[in-house]
Amino acid sequence: MNQWSKQISATLKGLKVQSEALAETISHNGLRGAVRELFIKQFLLPFLPPHIGIGTGEIINHLGGSSKQVDVVLYNRGRLPPMLMSNDGHGVFPWESVIAVIEVKSRLDAAELRSAILNAYSVRKLVQTIEEPDYQVGGLGLLENRGWHYPIPHYVFAFSSDLVAPGYKKPFAYCVADGPEHQRLKRQRITLQDERQTAANKYLEVQGSNNEEFIAKARDTLEEYEDLKGLTAVGDSDILGVCVLDREWSHGGISFSDEVFRRYSPKPIRTIENFNFYWSSVLSDGSMVETINFLGHLIMLAKEMPKCFEHYSLDRYLR
């Protein structure tokens, strides 16, 4: 371990002690804000590159859509207008400026994980449902009108967790990729898909009729499915990784590459692809190696993600 890693390891060990003290002295209502502030000040601010800003709030698109409230947003300072941020770090963040989103938990249990999955789903839905006119100028489509079909990196960081695969003392990735809980949740998702299709069929049948109560119920069922379909195993969701301090860093794969989309431009653009169908883990060895790996991952995103958004103009928020 080099000197920089040793310094980070010592900082993280102090972070763990502070988080445990907070959990013992602060009520549940105030704990969330306290651990988020601790995470930002002691873990993110000292080690992230200066062009990366840190805030909390909602992610927005130029069509008026917004995500659920998220704990921590890492964003590109060079792209975010200062007026969108308050002095205490709360703000709204155009998705084209976002580097990553992190849900911060004092203790990660099933309910907190479910909440994080829904937040991540709300971010993906916000971005990937944008539809722009696909017209051409000079024989080429407008590159900024090309849809974003890639993930906004979304993670969970926890100071502690009791989540493991039922009956097994295995890392979190086992729950995600191979465990019986994963299989149970997959079956639950299939059931939800069937219920959604049934509701959709009934909704189509009664459209145009006078049965307003049934139409409303069918529509509500469809909306409920859209919210619930994210409640599956993390590997099937929009969460790309979970880091538990002094325990593990479990994550799917991410890669960046230059691709040419000739309909839009002869020049390559930077793209991101994730492989969330199989997770791997870095387990703690007492030196905080798992959390150091998570930090390294965030630094990599800080370098790569701004390149992916260069062709999107923020002036469309003013049109």
Steps between C-alpha positions, in 0.01 A plus 500: 500500500646838395506813715188652347302181558628483858382856561156424354480182710572696818234757406244226439571335834433833668185534291374168630555604863317829441207327331462260793504791743232681298280190497516485881438869570266632228133412464382318189344817354828689501730210421451498123617858456787454744644192328461661157694806617765275654530300177537815290747685722720210607486269198412691182631854536863415589551253216289587196642720221421874532280512188248269673233670707294333773136572575166350595158540344323399181621421150303669221461494124422790266141379446403572861552152644672434830625199696429413860712677762847343507760519776821594317550621144850524355489750215728677253559851632580620148146427382274593791375862526568627855141627532375139511679440832433646844777581745433182699547274196134438422400544139364368174746334265461469122567134426761600242718634783477194728807282561341256746228470762560349844242400760659526846370275778597476865384138501395328180201274559240365257276807526788741435618291206149502353487879534836532323384274215191717446713815498731349240203393291361856510831634361508249216136565411565876499785465249403211278144612429613824333378515141627765259417561131736293287532745212817566299704812428747483213438128463578423866277461802551734795735317736346656810161363393634147502353316799714405798486121525761453771493502880555797727733326751303450821648350819423429863752574774428368851690531826363158598259235375346170604406400144636161392362216295256308722672210669842595366780712635595623155562846354224720371582406140384146579157634589499681168633242260449149627310474825153367575379851587592608149296215352202582723506862394526400135181298539339800669595714203345250256179509706500879483549485125198269468290731718606796294400330175162401643440857616608636162261269317210597727586867462488470120169316518322769699644811334215692349242349735324684780651287777722780632565327833638187331707706255655690792573175685664343195708812441611501865603133467719586203661789687556280806675244282731765359604583855520141624682341211827635639452303823700199387850380570753781476667338201171536310455861609668830414738484798849440361682431828482485879786593733477410869778661704752245629303213345479496121474681168271298272421626154409429141734576213535834318696574185560809288569507128498733199222428253404654167130555426511593132142619492608780732873563460811351337689572823504249788325581825569355843244246621451297816371146532421305814493127564269462797413136442803379697661668796842461656620590848802645675487390863649682796840389627518750786670770291178641350603366159133463398418866557827614342395304190163675504675836519721402206187413305353846568825668388485300176141620444610858567740467207273316256142618555550865391623373162173311450292818528710741292257494207197592713433874526353640820356800315200281410386554863441864400299437183 
